[in-house]
Amino acid sequence: MNEGGKKTIKLLCFAVLGMFTFSFALVPLYDVFCDITGLNGKVTQSTNAETSITAEGREIGLQFISHNNAGMPWVFKPSKKVLKIKTGTLHEATFYAKNTTNKIMTARAVNSVAPSNAKNYIKKIECFCFAEGIELMPGEEILLPIKMVVDNELPQEIKNIVLSYTIFDSNIEHSIIMNHDSDHEMEPSI
């Protein structure tokens, strides 16, 4: 093989490796992007949800959607896909997860809300999406909780809210980040 062919093969291998590595870096980059821009309606944990609880409220629809990131073999789904709820009251829901592999796995969930302007009115008290990792043994099943209040100040034009959760294997992300970090000397940050 000539030198030009060898160079092309090397470049293609590095490109494939770079794309593979970048695919796992997308989740943390997505988190940063959402924090900076406020896009995609990510909901964070609320410390003042109790102030949103009232006796009066209006009925809205709440839909839960689940997605498995590519290569995530778990069963992951909402226990109930659609609920009719009242604003201003505490609501609890669960997602079912099962590790279908024969190895211990740690997962992480990322959430988003549609319409995105509803995120300011959802006060989550407890959510599995706040956890750094959900570890399950082979074949283990779990119900993952969500406790939240939708504030009465929710704009009248919003009649339905969709909460979407994507679960991914955090072991893969962690090992890629650790391998990448070990290739570079780390300077202490001040």
N, C-alpha and C positions, 0 to 999 in steps of 0.2 A: 504494500500500500504506500502511496506517495505521501509526502509531508502535508500537503493540503488536505488530504482525506483524514489523516490522523488528527489534525488540528480541528477539523469540522466535527469529528466524533467526540473529541474532548469538550468542545464548546457545547454540543448538544447534551452530553452527560451532565455538565455543570448546570445547564439551563433546566433540565428535568429535576435535578437535585434542588436547585433554587426554588422552583415552583412548588415542589413537594413541601419544603421547609416553610415557604411563605403561606401555604394553605393552613398550616397549624398556627401561624402567627396572626391569622386574620381575626380570631376571636378576641384576643386582647386588644388588637388594633381597632376592632369594631367597638369595643367598650369605650376606648379613649375617644373615638370619633363621635359616638353618641353623647358622651359627657360634654364635649366641646361644643357641638352643634345643637344639642337638644333634639336631634332627629330620632325617629323610630320609637319615641315614647317609652323609653326605659323607665321603669318605676323603681324607686329606691325605698328602703325601709323608713317608715314614719315613726317619729317619736311622739307625735301629738295626735294620733288617730282618735283618741277618746274624745277630743273636742269636736269631732265631726259627727258623733253619735247623737241622734235626735229621735223624738217620738214620731215626727211626721216625715214622710218622704214620698217620692214618686217612684213608680215602677219602671224599671229599665231591663233590657235583656243583657245577659252576660254570657259570652261564649268563650270556651277554653279550647285552644288548639295546641297540639303537640307535634314536634318534629324531632327526628333523630338525625344528628349530623352524620355525614358520610362515614361509614366504618364503625358506627356505634351499634352494637348488636342487641342492646337491651330492648325489652318491651317497655314502652313509655306512653301512657295515655291518661287523659283526664278521667276521673271516676264518673263525672257527669259532664257532658259536652256543653249543654245549654241550660241556663238558669234564668228565672225571672226573679229579680231582687228589688228591694226598695232602697233608695238612697238614704243615707243617714243611719243605717243599721249594720251591725257586725255580721259578716258572712264568712262561713268556713267552707272550704272545698279541699279536695285531695286529688293527687295524681298517683296512679299506680305505676310502679317501676319493678322490673324483674331483670336480674343479671342472667342471661341465657347462656353464658359461657362456662367453661370449666376452670376459670381463673378469677382471682380477686380483681375487681375493677373499681376505679374511682371515677365518678362522673361529676359534671358541673352543668348547671342550667343557666341559660341566658333568656331573659324575658323581653317582650316588647308589647306595646299597646296600640290599638287602632280604634278610633282615630287618635292621632298622636297628641292632640290637645286635651284629651281625657286624662293623660298621665298626671296632671297637676291636681286632679280631684280624687285620685285613688290613693288611699292611705293604707299601705300594707303594714300589718303588725308583725306577721310571721310569714315567711316564705322559704321554701327549699332553695329558691334561686339566690338567696343571700349567703348560703353555705359555700365555703371554699371547695368542698368536695363531699360527695355522697358515696361512701364506700359500701359495696355489697359483695358478699361471698358468692361463690358459684351457686347458681340456682336460687339465691335469696330474693325474696319479694319484700316490698315496702310500700306503705302509703305515705306520700309526701304532702305535708299540710300547707295550706294557705289560709291566713286570716286577714281580712281587710274590711275597710269601710269605703264606700263611694260617697263623697261629700255631697250634701244637698245643693251646693253651689254649682254642681255640674250644669253646663249650659243646656237649656231646654231643647235645643236642636239635636243634642246627642241622646238617642233613644236606645242605642246598643253599643256595647263595648266588647272588643275582642282582645283577650289576653293570650298571647302566643308564647310558648316555651320551647326552646331548642336545647336538647341535651347532647353533650359530647363527652368523649373519653378524655379526661384531664390527665391521665397517665402519659398519653402520647404527647400532648402539649408540653408537659413538664419535662419529659426526657429530651425533647428537641431543644427547649430553651436551655436546659442544663448543658447539653452537648455544645450548643452554640456559645454559651458563656465560657466554657472551658477552653475554647479555641482562642480566646482573647484575654489579655491581661486586664484585670479589673483595677481601676483607679478608685480609691475611696472617695465617696462623694461628701461634699461639705455642705 
